[in-house]
């Protein structure tokens, strides 16, 4: 089947620290991979995506590389800010109309 | 450009009542979906649609109905509300592999 597993949270970091949120997936084919971010009281927003193996998605200083050999799509940022505090969701999709989401990882950045 | 609009934002229902959650998008997206978000479970797909007149079940469809008479609208109906349907509901729309645009959510409590 298809599923996404994210690292357990919550994650608390100091401002300017390096961030990694692990995401691994199980897939029956070759999906596209996504990271979404949810700020308090809001819906999810697309952060970045990668459509094939070895692609790197990037946005707002966040990066993730589609690793087929390790079935992973880890999210990284070199220097987090307080404004990055949110819940981050990893997801996969084949068709664009059905997504499989991880359970989310809560990030809190303290000044 | 409003994106995806959900109404209402908050709702309290009594067990057994019915109601419709509204969702409208103005981006001419062919795909629309409904998810529920519960603590520790991520987002789970309820129903989805690949175009006007076409709907299908997701992972957790029981107790919910949908219809898609126009490209823009995708209402979700709760037939007889139960406490297990207490959740935050998100509507989303997308194009093929474009990633979802989410609404801001409806927080539903069933007492």
Interface residues (C-beta under 8 A of the other chain):
Chain A: X32 X34 X36 X41 X42 X43 X44 X45 X46 X49 X51 X89 X93 X95 X96 X97 X98 X99 X101 X102 X103 X104
Chain B: X4 X31 X33 X35 X40 X41 X42 X43 X44 X45 X48 X49 X50 X58 X90 X92 X94 X95 X96 X97 X98 X99 X100 X101 X102 X103 X104 X105
